[in-house]
Amino acid sequence: MSRRVLVVEDDVDIGRLVTLQLAELGCECRLVDDGVTALDEARAGRYDLVILDLMLPRLDGLEICRRLRAAQIEVPVLMLTAKSSELDRVLGLELGADDYLTKPFSMPELAARVKGIFRRAERDAAQKAAAAAPGSQRIETAGLVIDLVRHEVTVAGQPVELTAKEFELLACFARSPGRVFTRAQLLDQVWGYSHSGYEHTVNSHINRLRNKIERDPGNPEVIQTVWGVGYKFAEKVARGATGPAP
């Protein structure tokens, strides 16, 4: 099946190389070179992936990503940028980008990231189909309720606002209580890739998730740390252990 990809890049040479590489992967591409046009195209919902440069005329990539996620448009976003600081990487990911490449990058690396995003999209679709089966829509434990179809979470009956990635991370844990996940495994399961240097992304998402669902985030009982290995969702949680501290 041909995938449709929107490539947003104002450097003509880079844009041409990216579209040529994607064509080799069987993708159908549209190349645009400014942020306003890119936002309009992405909002139209005709694409399976947006490859988005950070520095663009008229509207920058971070603002485009923020507006797409605010409008609950969940098309995967792969950001490209010449900036290399950790702050820039984290900001792009936390605004809703699915992956991040710093220029200069190789075409094989781009291809690997794109394949990873598509694999994750296929896995998400399969999981949603499975979640729609009778009896599998909800996961409940000690006051924590995860509705896999509606993408809703409540703690002690109170709704909890999670980002898309926070929800996917929580659902990944909750589907396999007691299983220990390494950071690399979580990157692969939730973000669709495993790449050295991005483990801090897992850490920051888990910290925010704990702040939202744990009674005492400093002493977590639901998402537990297994020192030297990774994290796990507790097999048994004491009744009333979840939720903000009184």
Secondary structure, DSSP 8 states (H G I E B T S, - for coil): --EEEEEE-S-HHHHHHHHHHHHHTTEEEEEE-SHHHHHHHHHTT--SEEEEESS-SSS-HHHHHHHHHHTT----EEEEES---HHHHHHHHHTT-SEEEESS--HHHHHHHHHHHHHHHHHHHHHHHHHTSTT-SEEEETTEEEETTTTEEEETTEEE---HHHHHHHHHHHHSTT-EE-HHHHIIIIIS---TT-HHHHHHHHHHHHHHHBSSTTS-SSEEEETTTEEEE-S---TT-BS---
